[in-house]
Amino acid sequence: MIERVVTVGVETQENFYYFDESMKELENLTQTAQGEVVGTMTQKRPTIDRRTIVGKGKLVELEALVSSTDADMVIFNHELTARQTAVIEEAVNVKVIDRVQLILDIFALRAKSKEGQLQVELAQLSYLLPRLSGQGASMSRLGGGIGTRGPGETKLETDRRHIRFKMTQIKQELKEIEKHRERSRKKRQESDTMQVGLIGYTNAGKSTIMNLLTKANTYSEDQLFATLDPLTKKWELPTGTQVTLTDTVGFIQDLPTQLIEAFQSTLEESKAMDFLLHVVDVTSTNRDQQEKTVLELLHELDMDHIPVLTVYNKADLLEGDFVPTLFPNCLVSAKRIEDKEKLTQDIMDFLKENLTKYHLLYTPAEMKDFNQLKEATLLETYEYDESLNEYELIGYAKNVARWKKGDSEDELEW
């Protein structure tokens, strides 16, 4: 069932720069959550009203707009307290949720794995715990739809102690899953395989890029948060190098802190990467702000030391000249199969710039490790020198010392 929604936003001195884009994003989020925006109310104020966000006069207008559009619910582009929600609901007489609840609801809709579902439930309970007081009436009125997915109203009507107990249980389950993830991550790190992570603003095209490179057949649609559960696939470069490519959940402006905390183990997956591909939608009218959001989150997650290649995507939809703002970068369309070769070459050039170049000499006996070296490093050339009865190997590696044989260590590293 498609719910009819009125969206509300207040432009203040703090958010005026990206306010219009944020409201458009709220509409897209609503559509992703299977809602239809039938009305929008915006207001300019120095700061939001502490009691009702919009003030008394606008609240009367909001009630009239809800009535005239026959809306089922109101979604605010601001985080609401329990008291604010109760006051606004009493005035408009329909369900009221905020941007955070909407995003959590979409995550609940998208979560497919056991871990993803647990993480979403933990985030929702973390959000609802401090808002239990004064929510009785609205909770009993919840009958499904946007803002009610996940734990469900029966769990939410229980007391704080029960919710805290449930949160503790979920955290314990997530710890067990994280142990398994950590073992898998450690195994990949010990294998010398280069690990590349896909990051970016939601709906930038990360999954489409992954499908282009690996034929992973991941869910890839023009939707916000189309991918929630991380997926790692092997990708073989033209040199024979074996690389792991990991697709992760998209970032978004004002990403709820509850989600960052609940998805810590999933985000840890990106922190273990050797290199990052930052996918950016070149057609976005708010590209600068989206890039800034991703870079700030990388800093918050202590990931800004990892080398990043910015992949400007959706070039097929680009109108006019393109001026990049992040470097190094490349411009492609994940929808064009011919761009696969270009993107692959750009990624290989990027890897070379951030790996250590080696020049090694292997005896025929030492060449037993050649296949391992070829899979774990970017091998450029190898030739047999009859006069020396040795193979000359030139390429790039994460850890050159791992591959040194005989006299190579003394003088042949560049």
Salt bridges, closest charged atoms under 4 A:
GLU3 OE1 - LYS95 NZ 3.72
GLU25 OE1 - ARG99 NH2 2.47
ASP49 OD1 - ARG45 NH2 3.83
GLU61 OE1 - LYS58 NZ 3.34
GLU79 OE2 - ARG131 NH2 2.60
GLU89 OE1 - ARG141 NH2 3.43
ASP105 OD2 - ARG149 NH1 2.17
GLU115 OE1 - ARG181 NH2 2.09
GLU121 OE2 - LYS155 NZ 3.16
GLU176 OE2 - LYS179 NZ 3.39
GLU178 OE2 - ARG185 NH1 3.75
GLU182 OE1 - ARG185 NH1 2.53
ASP192 OD2 - ARG402 NE 2.82
GLU268 OE2 - LYS271 NZ 3.70
GLU269 OE1 - ARG181 NH1 3.33
GLU269 OE1 - ARG185 NH2 3.47
GLU269 OE2 - ARG188 NH2 2.57
ASP274 OD2 - LYS398 NZ 3.12
ASP281 OD2 - LYS314 NZ 3.36
GLU291 OE2 - ARG287 NE 3.32
ASP304 OD2 - HIS299 ND1 2.61
ASP339 OD2 - ARG336 NH2 3.13
ASP346 OD2 - LYS342 NZ 3.08
ASP369 OD2 - LYS405 NZ 2.63
GLU380 OE2 - LYS352 NZ 3.02
GLU392 OE2 - HIS359 NE2 2.41
GLU413 OE1 - LYS404 NZ 2.60
